[in-house]
Amino acid sequence: MAEWIHTQVALGLPPTHAQLHAFAERVLVVKGDTKPLGKRWVNQFIKRNPSIKAQRSQRIDSLRINGASTDIIKQWFRHLAIPKIKTIKPANRWNMDEAGLLEGQGSNGIVLGSSESRAILKTQPGSRIWTSFIECISATGQTLSPLVIFRGKTLQQQWFPPDLLKYDHWNFTASPNGWTSDAIAVEWLKKIFIPSTKPQDPQEARLLIFDGHRSHESTEFMFICFENNIHLLFLPPHSSHVLQPLDISIFSPLKRAYRKYLGDLGFQGDSTVINKRNFVHCYERARNDALTSQNIRNGWKGTGLWPISMTKPLMSSLLLENRNSAKTSKNQGSIVNSIVNTPSLMSQSSIVAWSTPRKAQEVQAQLSHYGRLSESTSTQRLLFQKLSKGFDEKDVLLASALQRIEVLEAEVEVRRPRKRKAVKLSPNSKFARIEHIHKAQLEAGDFKSETDESSEPDLPIEADNCMIVGVGPVVDLIELESGSGEE
């Protein structure tokens, strides 16, 4: 079970307490034991296996696991060694990215309340309107004015506070979905980036690093960069959590500070409405806290983009391969010490160094070898421990295979082509019942009716007891009573 847990962690799928409990019961079922495990079995299992520890997981997109690997990072860093890129000054190296926030999503921090209550509820604004923003930072710790993108057709004056002095150099726009578009990206490049980052020497080149969003890959965007001696460097897909300075040191404290200031608005009363005006106010305060010169330089240094150091991202704990091997040596040392210092093993030793059998032939060979030995309690104990471990490993493999089969069957069922068919509801109800759904499935042809197992009509066994009466192409079968000749 411990090896299975380590394998799941290496795959990025660490099990929870409940999943481990269910999987262990599945292994017992394979062995023929249907007795359920106790409530404290998981805790006792962790105590018996020092290599296993309950930890708080960190969420990561499944695509990012393969997006940032040592091979991909090494290959991407070759771009920074290109002579034209290598000579660009740090003041002319910029990183741009877009992120978003929910206007009414506060933080779930620790609060004070009555010691007699089990939980404390904290009200927060319920707005779920998405607003995005574009930030751009340099390797020397400088930042450009932000571009805030509201969700809507056009900007409205009531979205902004009366005092606009704090937002003098800010830029605002609106889009139908609250995200950037090709036109917005080109406008940002021409109106914000190019005039704000113009070097003292017009001959000096600039470097703009960002992810491969489609709005950054438009022909017009790239041509304008070519005209202004701006080199574009796209990050590998799903690797911004390791290679992008904004993701490393800016966006996390920025969003955390925004939720903090948003939560402070709750002290104004339950009637506080979180709208675009309050969003601008909270974001301005959070931006001042997060976009400091020190945080910006730390982001560039942490990603190895300036000063150039490929070892920084390769040694990052955000890489799954590094996270899995970070504590291997430490765990191995503690495990070895705990085993060697066990009194029962220090006082007794086996005559034969038994190994865990993997095949039936190995079991037979060990038993044959055991039959030629003199009696030894420690040798017997170790042999049967190895045999038991071998069977346990096979049971775990079988349980894993059964679980995998269930997952594959579920995937096949999900991917099975289904016809689109609306469920017809009763005119007097807005809810669909089982019979309505089943009827729609039959009409779509996804399921066959149980009564429609055969296409042949059910004819009487004795043809003498019926006669055929037909008009035109219509034929009816009328069963006659036995012994009666009347039509």
Secondary structure, DSSP 8 states (H G I E B T S, - for coil): -HHHHHHHHHTT----HHHHHHHHHHHHHHHT------TTHHHHHHHH-TT----------HHHHHHS-HHHHHHHTTGGGSHHHHTS-GGGEEEEEEEEEETT----------TT-S-----------EEEEEEEEETTS-B---EEEEESSS--GGGS-S--GGGTT-EEEEETTSS--HHHHHHHIIIIIHHHS--SSTT--EEEEE---GGGS-HHHHHHHHHTTEEEEE--TT-HHHH-HHHHHTHHHHHHHHHHHHHHGGGG-TT----HHHHHHHHHHHHHHH--HHHHHHHHHHHTBTTB-THHHHT-TTSHHHHHHTTHHHHHHHHHHHHHT-HHHHH---SS------SHHHHHHHHHHHHTS---HHHHHHHHHHHHHHHHHHHHHHHHHHHHHHHHHHHHHHHS----------TT-SS--HHHHHHHHHHHTSS--TT-S-SS----S-GGGEEEEEETTEEEEEE--TT----
